Amino acid sequence: MAKKQITRKSQPSRRKSRPTSKYRVRNWAAYNASLVQRGSITIWVSPEIVRAWKPLPDGPRQRGGQVQFSDMAIECLLTVRVVFHLTLRATEGFARSLFEMMGVNVAVPDYTTLCKRAKHLNVPLPTTVHGPIHAVLDSTGLKVFGEGEWKVRKHGYSKRRTWRKLHLSVDSATHEIQAMLLTEASMDDAEATPELLDQTSAPVEQLSADGAYDKRTVYTTCAKHGVQTITIPPRRDAHIWQHGNGAAQALPRDENLRRIRAVGRQQWKQESGYHQRSLAETAMFRFKTIFGDHLSSRVLHNQKTEARIKCVALNRMTQLGMPDSYRVA
């Protein structure tokens, strides 16, 4: 006797989908011009850099081999490398042909020199912010070894997968990266907060981050740096750290938790401006779209320099022009 085949009807989802917002760009002409300028070689190799190609004499001549190229020259070539997605050898050839066409008589460091100098290169982040900022923090992974998405989806991943963790602090008003830190994948997000705030030159008025930063280390560091507003959602099972019957001053984290209990988590996010935190994720998306989701260097010190130079290039692209969008629906 044949068994009856039981078919289970698909039940409609209880979660209501929100309508997608539509945006338009006011300054499309200026923003389009800035996108074109990103590919201009004169943006990355300026006459000022060529004039400062050789290092200035600093004190008496030391014994042994002398430095033939300034840090600015090494940074310039490494920036060209990440912007145009070149290898070290291709960067050397590209620079030689470029200076030959420009008629500039300067020597070009070979790829070995670029690799060695990148290990201890000090690269400052170019920022234009001086007043109090609203810093948004987040982290993402950058691949060193490992398969691509297609191989992982088809056959799974192997044990030979190495990642680095990129921690960013972004200004919500200008979208500039104020501080960055590249660590091993095992480092916690909260542990990177003191270093990020130490690197930030502008005073931080408000700090926003996701629930992974809900730890005492973050709040202690914010109090040390004079951060007035801390917008970090406590965990769902969070408890008050310091009750109101004590004589000590109320903790910002406890005040957030009390407000969430009073009006709800969604309303608290609207009131506190927590949704500005998504700008950090936007910065991560721009970083990976322009430079990729992997690191070419194999040594941690070189990887830190590579990631920092990419952040410098991203800030310079941001300063060329950003879209001024507004919501239409």
Secondary structure, DSSP 4 states (H G I P E B T S, - for coil): -PPPPP-PPPPPPSSPPPPPP-EEETTHHHHHHHHHHTT-HHHHS-HHHHHT-SPPP-SSPPSSPPP-S-HHHHHHHHHHHHHTT--HHHHHHHHHHHHHHHT-------HHHHHHHHTT---PPP----S-EEEEEEEEEEEEE---HHHHHHH---S--EEEEEEEEEETTT--EEEEEEEETTS-HHHHHHHHHHH--SPEEEEE--GGG-SHHHHHHHHHTT--EEE-PPPTT---SS-TTSSSPPPHHHHHHHHHHHH-HHHHHHHHTGGGGHHHHHHHHHHHHHH-SB----SHHHHHHHHHHHHHHHHHHHHH----EEE--
